[in-house]
Amino acid sequence: MPEETTRVVVAKVGLDGHDRGAKIIARALRDAGMEVIYTGLHQTPDQIVETTIQEDANAIGVSILSGAHMTLVPRIIELLEENDAGDVVVFVGGTIPKDDIDKLKEAGVGEVFTPGTPTKKAVEYVQEAVSAS
């Protein structure tokens, strides 16, 4: 039986209108053999979770630069759990203050990637986290 392709939703949540980083990570994940669903700009947590469930995705990569990460990302995790999709791996990239990284991980985020992190590290994380889940 062939190995299942990892499916990743790459999402821009909230009012953040800058998506260069999201597109770069989406391309890196695609080039690594993953199927990537990019949601586009200005998505709500509900829309992201709905897309994840509809697409039967294994992971969500949230790109956020707006500073609303401590409100929006935990809401995504809460909605995943409410929809029996708590096994979906959630990772975050963007301008996240160091003090908030541990708080996001406590809320259920698997990993946080800050500006300058090589895309290879994010790809390796997703591959390992999805195979472990």
N, C-alpha and C positions, 0 to 999 in steps of 0.2 A: 504494500500500500504506500503511495507517495506521501512524503512529509507535507503537512499542511503549511501553507504560506502564512507568514505573520502578517496580520492586517493592523495598520496603525492609523488612527484618526489624528491629524495634526490640526489644532484648533487655535484660533485667535479669539479670546474671550473678552467681552466688555467693549469699551469704547476705544481701545487701543487701535490706531490706524496704521501702524508700521508693521509690515509683514515680511520684511527681507529675511530675518532670521528663521521664521517659520518655513519659508520657501527653501532656504538652504538646508534645513534639517530634513524637510520632506524629500528633497532630491537625494540627500545622503542615504536616507532609509531606503528609498526606491533603488538606488544604485547597489545597495547591499542585498537586494532581492526581496524586499518587503513590498507589500501592496499598501499604498498610501492614499488616504482619503483626506484631502485638504478642504476644510469647511469654509474658508474665506474669512473675511473680516466681520467684526461686530456680532459675534455669536453669543447667545446666552448659555448658561450652564444647562438649561433644559434642552436646548437645541443640540448641544454637543453630546449629551448623554443619549438623546433620541437617535442621532446619527450613529453613535457607537453601537447601539443595540441593533438598529436596522442593518448596519453593515457587518454585524457579527465580528467586530474588531477585538483584538487581543490587548491593545494598548491605546492610550490617549497621550499625545504630547501637547501640552498647553504652552503656548508662547504668550508671555504677558510682560508688558513694559509699563503699564499704566499705574502701578502701585496698588491695584485692587486685588492682588493675589491672595491676601489673607481672608477675603470675603468670597471671591468667586471660585477659587480652587477647592476649598473645603466643601462648597455647595455641590460641585461636580461629584466629589467623592460620596457625599451624602445621597445624591440622586442615583448614583450607580448602585449603592447598597439597597436603596428603596426599590430598585428595579431588578434585584437579584443578579446584578452584574458586578458585585464587589471583587471578583477575581480579575477584572480588567486592570492592567498595569497603568498607573498614572505617573507621568514624569513632566517636569516643568522646566522651561528655559526662559531666560529673560533677566531683567534687572531686579534681582531679589536681594535685599539686604541680608548680610550674614546672620543677623539675629533672627530672621524669619525662616531660614532654611530648616532648622531643627523643628520649628513649629509646624511647618508644612509636612515634614516627614512624620511627625506625631499624628497629624491629621490623616495620614494615609498615602502621601506622595512617596513614590519609590526613590526618586532621585531628582536633584535640582541642578541644572546646568546654567552657569552664569556666563556673561559675555566673555569671549575668548576661549572657551572650552572647545577643543578640537571635535569636529563632528564624529570622528572615529570613536571617541569615548561614549557618545550618546548612542551610536549604532551598537556598540558592544554591550552597553547596558540593556538596551531593548532586547537584543538577542538572548542574553542571559536571563533577564527577568521573565520574559515570556516563556522560555523553555522550563523555568523553575515553577511557573504557576500552573 
